[in-house]
Amino acid sequence: MPTPTPDPAVTEIKIKRATKPKEPRRRRGVTALQRRQLRVPRTGLHEQAATRLRGLIVRGDLAPGEPLFESEISQALGISRTPLREAFKQLAAEGLVELRLNRSAIVAPFRREELLELFEAVSGIERCAAELAATRMVARDVERLETLQEKIEYHHDRGELCDYFEINQQIHATIVGFARNTVLKSTHDALLPRAERARFFALSVQGRWDESVREHDDILCALAAREGERAGRLLAHHVLRTGEIVAATLNDMADIDKATAAGRVKRKVRP
C-alpha cells in the first residue's frame, strides 16, 4: 500500500511547534497583584467634592445640623450623586457629616461632651509632640516656626481671620511633624478635621483670638529654648482652652434657645 504524501502545511506547523521555546507558566494571582500595585492612583471626583465640602463645614458656611440635600449640592458642585455620596461617607468617617437612613445627611452638630473628649485627646497628642519636638528640632525648624508666628501676628493685626486660621493650623501640624514620630502624626491627622472646625468656631469668640496669638508666642519661645516639658504643658493648655471655650459657648447658646422657647410658650398661653 503506498505511503500517503504528507501535507506540507501540516508538516510546517508541527516543525514550528517543536522548535518554539516554551514560555514559563505564569502565576495568575501574583500577576494580578503586581498589576494592582503598579496602577497609578488618581484623585476621584468624590475626593475633590469631600475637600470642597470639608472647607465649607470647617469655616461654618455649612452650619452644624444643616441638611445636605443631594440634588442641590450635586448641582452646585457639578457632579452626579454617586461621587457625592462617596464624599459624604468620607466626611462621615472624619466626624463632620452624619448619615441618616432614608433621610438627607446633615452637618454633624457640635456636642459638648464629644468636643471635650476630642480636645482631651488632641491636647495629649500635641503635648507629647511638643515635648519630643523640643529635643529633635534643628535650627531650620525653629526658623520655620518663627516665620509662621510672624505670619499669624501679621494676619491678626490686619483682622484677617481666615488667613490667620490657615497659618494657625500649619503651626499645630508642623509642631507635630517636628516630633518625627509617624504614629503620632497619623493619629493627629485623623482627628484634625473635627478639631479644625471647633478651632475656627472658637476664634470667633470675643477675646479668644488675641489670647490665642499670645499663647502661640509662648509655645514658640519654649520650643526655641528646648524646654520640652514647658512647651508641652503650654500647648496642652492652649488646646484644652479652645475646647473649653467652644463648650461654654454652646452652653450659652443652648440657654438662650431655651429662654427664647420659654418666652414663646408664655406668649401663647397668655389669656
RAQUIPE-V256221 format. One record per pair of residues at least 12 apart in sequence whose ideal C-beta (glycine too) atoms are under 7 Angstrom apart, sorted by the first residue. I is the first residue (numbers start at 1). GAP is how many residues later the second one is. D is the distance in whole Angstrom. If there is no record, write none. Layout:
# RAQUIPE-V256221
i->I gap->GAP d->D
i->I gap->GAP d->D
This chain:
# RAQUIPE-V256221
i->44 gap->39 d->7
i->45 gap->34 d->5
i->45 gap->38 d->4
i->46 gap->37 d->4
i->46 gap->40 d->4
i->46 gap->41 d->5
i->46 gap->44 d->7
i->49 gap->28 d->5
i->49 gap->30 d->6
i->49 gap->34 d->6
i->49 gap->35 d->6
i->49 gap->38 d->4
i->50 gap->37 d->4
i->50 gap->40 d->5
i->50 gap->41 d->6
i->52 gap->25 d->6
i->53 gap->34 d->6
i->53 gap->38 d->6
i->54 gap->37 d->6
i->54 gap->42 d->6
i->54 gap->139 d->6
i->57 gap->39 d->5
i->57 gap->50 d->6
i->57 gap->140 d->6
i->58 gap->138 d->5
i->58 gap->139 d->5
i->58 gap->142 d->6
i->59 gap->103 d->7
i->59 gap->141 d->6
i->60 gap->140 d->7
i->60 gap->141 d->7
i->62 gap->45 d->5
i->63 gap->44 d->6
i->64 gap->43 d->5
i->64 gap->44 d->7
i->64 gap->45 d->5
i->64 gap->46 d->5
i->65 gap->41 d->6
i->65 gap->42 d->6
i->65 gap->44 d->5
i->66 gap->40 d->6
i->66 gap->41 d->5
i->67 gap->37 d->5
i->67 gap->39 d->5
i->68 gap->20 d->7
i->68 gap->29 d->7
i->68 gap->36 d->6
i->68 gap->37 d->5
i->68 gap->38 d->6
i->68 gap->39 d->7
i->69 gap->35 d->5
i->70 gap->14 d->6
i->70 gap->34 d->7
i->88 gap->17 d->5
i->94 gap->99 d->4
i->94 gap->100 d->7
i->95 gap->13 d->6
i->95 gap->98 d->7
i->95 gap->99 d->4
i->96 gap->12 d->6
i->96 gap->97 d->6
i->96 gap->98 d->7
i->96 gap->101 d->7
i->110 gap->136 d->7
i->110 gap->140 d->6
i->112 gap->135 d->5
i->112 gap->138 d->5
i->112 gap->139 d->7
i->115 gap->83 d->6
i->115 gap->128 d->6
i->115 gap->131 d->6
i->115 gap->132 d->6
i->116 gap->127 d->6
i->116 gap->131 d->6
i->118 gap->73 d->7
i->118 gap->76 d->6
i->118 gap->77 d->6
i->118 gap->125 d->7
i->119 gap->120 d->6
i->119 gap->121 d->6
i->119 gap->123 d->6
i->119 gap->124 d->3
i->121 gap->70 d->6
i->122 gap->69 d->6
i->122 gap->73 d->5
i->122 gap->117 d->5
i->123 gap->113 d->4
i->123 gap->116 d->4
i->123 gap->117 d->5
i->125 gap->59 d->6
i->125 gap->62 d->6
i->125 gap->63 d->5
i->126 gap->46 d->7
i->126 gap->49 d->7
i->126 gap->50 d->6
i->126 gap->109 d->5
i->126 gap->110 d->7
i->126 gap->113 d->6
i->127 gap->105 d->4
i->127 gap->108 d->6
i->127 gap->109 d->4
i->128 gap->56 d->6
i->128 gap->104 d->7
i->129 gap->46 d->6
i->129 gap->47 d->4
i->129 gap->50 d->4
i->129 gap->55 d->6
i->130 gap->45 d->6
i->130 gap->93 d->7
i->130 gap->98 d->7
i->130 gap->101 d->4
i->130 gap->102 d->4
i->130 gap->105 d->4
i->131 gap->97 d->4
i->131 gap->98 d->7
i->131 gap->100 d->7
i->131 gap->101 d->4
i->132 gap->47 d->4
i->132 gap->49 d->6
i->133 gap->42 d->5
i->133 gap->45 d->4
i->133 gap->46 d->5
i->133 gap->90 d->6
i->134 gap->89 d->5
i->134 gap->92 d->5
i->134 gap->93 d->6
i->134 gap->94 d->4
i->134 gap->97 d->5
i->135 gap->91 d->7
i->135 gap->93 d->6
i->136 gap->42 d->6
i->136 gap->43 d->7
i->136 gap->44 d->5
i->137 gap->41 d->5
i->137 gap->86 d->7
i->141 gap->37 d->5
i->142 gap->81 d->7
i->142 gap->82 d->5
i->144 gap->30 d->7
i->145 gap->26 d->7
i->145 gap->29 d->7
i->145 gap->75 d->5
i->145 gap->78 d->7
i->146 gap->74 d->7
i->148 gap->19 d->6
i->148 gap->22 d->6
i->148 gap->23 d->5
i->148 gap->26 d->7
i->149 gap->67 d->6
i->149 gap->68 d->6
i->149 gap->71 d->5
i->151 gap->16 d->5
i->152 gap->12 d->5
i->152 gap->15 d->5
i->152 gap->16 d->6
i->152 gap->61 d->6
i->152 gap->64 d->6
i->153 gap->60 d->6
i->155 gap->12 d->6
i->156 gap->53 d->7
i->156 gap->57 d->5
i->161 gap->42 d->6
i->165 gap->35 d->6
i->165 gap->38 d->6
i->169 gap->27 d->6
i->171 gap->45 d->6
i->176 gap->12 d->5
i->198 gap->44 d->7
i->198 gap->45 d->7
i->198 gap->48 d->5
i->199 gap->43 d->6
i->201 gap->45 d->6
i->202 gap->40 d->5
i->202 gap->43 d->5
i->202 gap->44 d->5
i->205 gap->40 d->5
i->205 gap->44 d->6
i->208 gap->37 d->6
i->215 gap->19 d->7
i->215 gap->23 d->4
i->218 gap->16 d->5
i->219 gap->12 d->6
i->219 gap->15 d->5
i->219 gap->16 d->5
i->219 gap->19 d->7
i->222 gap->12 d->6
